[in-house]
Amino acid sequence: MAEKALNDFKTTGDKVFQEATAELNTQKVTLRSLGEQLRLIGVDPTALTSESISRGVALRSPIHGWVAVTTT
């Protein structure tokens, strides 16, 4: 009886660990993706701090191009 309870407890613990590991991996992928998106607009994600984050970012247009303002 005690052995079965111990096995059930271990199985539950293993399941929780697997779910936490999967969530961690998902968050790591999301973090890398957001970092790459920041790099695309010229922002170094490693240089960001809570004090240096702003609502806007300067964008440079191509030599003979335009940057249109869009809101989402």
Phi and psi in degrees as GROMACS dihedral restraints (atoms count N, CA, C in turn):
[ dihedral_restraints ]
;  ai    aj    ak    al  type     phi  dphi    fc
    3     4     5     6     1   -65.9    20    10
    4     5     6     7     1   -35.7    20    10
    6     7     8     9     1   -65.6    20    10
    7     8     9    10     1   -40.2    20    10
    9    10    11    12     1   -64.6    20    10
   10    11    12    13     1   -43.0    20    10
   12    13    14    15     1   -62.5    20    10
   13    14    15    16     1   -40.8    20    10
   15    16    17    18     1   -64.8    20    10
   16    17    18    19     1   -41.6    20    10
   18    19    20    21     1   -64.3    20    10
   19    20    21    22     1   -41.7    20    10
   21    22    23    24     1   -62.6    20    10
   22    23    24    25     1   -41.9    20    10
   24    25    26    27     1   -64.0    20    10
   25    26    27    28     1   -42.5    20    10
   27    28    29    30     1   -64.7    20    10
   28    29    30    31     1   -41.8    20    10
   30    31    32    33     1   -62.1    20    10
   31    32    33    34     1   -43.5    20    10
   33    34    35    36     1   -63.5    20    10
   34    35    36    37     1   -43.2    20    10
   36    37    38    39     1   -62.8    20    10
   37    38    39    40     1   -40.2    20    10
   39    40    41    42     1   -63.5    20    10
   40    41    42    43     1   -41.0    20    10
   42    43    44    45     1   -64.9    20    10
   43    44    45    46     1   -44.9    20    10
   45    46    47    48     1   -62.5    20    10
   46    47    48    49     1   -40.8    20    10
   48    49    50    51     1   -63.0    20    10
   49    50    51    52     1   -44.1    20    10
   51    52    53    54     1   -62.8    20    10
   52    53    54    55     1   -41.4    20    10
   54    55    56    57     1   -65.0    20    10
   55    56    57    58     1   -42.2    20    10
   57    58    59    60     1   -65.4    20    10
   58    59    60    61     1   -40.0    20    10
   60    61    62    63     1   -64.5    20    10
   61    62    63    64     1   -42.4    20    10
   63    64    65    66     1   -63.4    20    10
   64    65    66    67     1   -42.8    20    10
   66    67    68    69     1   -64.4    20    10
   67    68    69    70     1   -40.5    20    10
   69    70    71    72     1   -61.4    20    10
   70    71    72    73     1   -45.4    20    10
   72    73    74    75     1   -63.3    20    10
   73    74    75    76     1   -39.5    20    10
   75    76    77    78     1   -62.2    20    10
   76    77    78    79     1   -43.7    20    10
   78    79    80    81     1   -66.3    20    10
   79    80    81    82     1   -36.4    20    10
   81    82    83    84     1   -64.1    20    10
   82    83    84    85     1   -42.4    20    10
   84    85    86    87     1   -64.1    20    10
   85    86    87    88     1   -43.4    20    10
   87    88    89    90     1   -61.3    20    10
   88    89    90    91     1   -43.1    20    10
   90    91    92    93     1   -62.2    20    10
   91    92    93    94     1   -45.0    20    10
   93    94    95    96     1   -63.0    20    10
   94    95    96    97     1   -41.2    20    10
   96    97    98    99     1   -62.3    20    10
   97    98    99   100     1   -45.6    20    10
   99   100   101   102     1   -65.4    20    10
  100   101   102   103     1   -37.4    20    10
  102   103   104   105     1   -61.3    20    10
  103   104   105   106     1   -42.1    20    10
  105   106   107   108     1   -67.1    20    10
  106   107   108   109     1   -37.5    20    10
  108   109   110   111     1   -63.5    20    10
  109   110   111   112     1   -39.9    20    10
  111   112   113   114     1   -63.8    20    10
  112   113   114   115     1   -41.8    20    10
  114   115   116   117     1   -61.7    20    10
  115   116   117   118     1   -35.3    20    10
  117   118   119   120     1   -61.0    20    10
  118   119   120   121     1   -30.5    20    10
  120   121   122   123     1  -100.1    20    10
  121   122   123   124     1    12.3    20    10
  123   124   125   126     1    85.8    20    10
  124   125   126   127     1    21.0    20    10
  126   127   128   129     1  -108.1    20    10
  127   128   129   130     1   127.1    20    10
  129   130   131   132     1   -83.7    20    10
  130   131   132   133     1   109.3    20    10
  132   133   134   135     1   -64.2    20    10
  133   134   135   136     1   -24.6    20    10
  135   136   137   138     1   -74.5    20    10
  136   137   138   139     1   -17.2    20    10
  138   139   140   141     1   -92.3    20    10
  139   140   141   142     1    -3.5    20    10
  141   142   143   144     1   -77.1    20    10
  142   143   144   145     1   137.6    20    10
  144   145   146   147     1  -132.0    20    10
  145   146   147   148     1   169.8    20    10
  147   148   149   150     1   -63.4    20    10
  148   149   150   151     1   -26.1    20    10
  150   151   152   153     1   -83.6    20    10
  151   152   153   154     1   -24.5    20    10
  153   154   155   156     1   -95.1    20    10
  154   155   156   157     1    -3.7    20    10
  156   157   158   159     1   -78.6    20    10
  157   158   159   160     1   134.0    20    10
  159   160   161   162     1  -132.5    20    10
  160   161   162   163     1   172.0    20    10
  162   163   164   165     1   -81.9    20    10
  163   164   165   166     1   -14.8    20    10
  165   166   167   168     1  -126.9    20    10
  166   167   168   169     1   163.3    20    10
  168   169   170   171     1  -145.1    20    10
  169   170   171   172     1   140.4    20    10
  171   172   173   174     1   -77.2    20    10
  172   173   174   175     1   128.9    20    10
  174   175   176   177     1  -112.6    20    10
  175   176   177   178     1   138.5    20    10
  177   178   179   180     1  -100.5    20    10
  178   179   180   181     1   134.3    20    10
  180   181   182   183     1   -88.3    20    10
  181   182   183   184     1   160.2    20    10
  183   184   185   186     1   -60.5    20    10
  184   185   186   187     1   164.6    20    10
  186   187   188   189     1   -53.8    20    10
  187   188   189   190     1   -45.1    20    10
  189   190   191   192     1  -118.1    20    10
  190   191   192   193     1    42.9    20    10
  192   193   194   195     1  -131.5    20    10
  193   194   195   196     1  -178.3    20    10
  195   196   197   198     1  -128.7    20    10
  196   197   198   199     1   152.6    20    10
  198   199   200   201     1  -112.2    20    10
  199   200   201   202     1   120.8    20    10
  201   202   203   204     1   -91.1    20    10
  202   203   204   205     1   143.8    20    10
  204   205   206   207     1   -85.3    20    10
  205   206   207   208     1   127.2    20    10
  207   208   209   210     1  -130.0    20    10
  208   209   210   211     1   150.2    20    10
  210   211   212   213     1  -124.8    20    10
  211   212   213   214     1   143.9    20    10
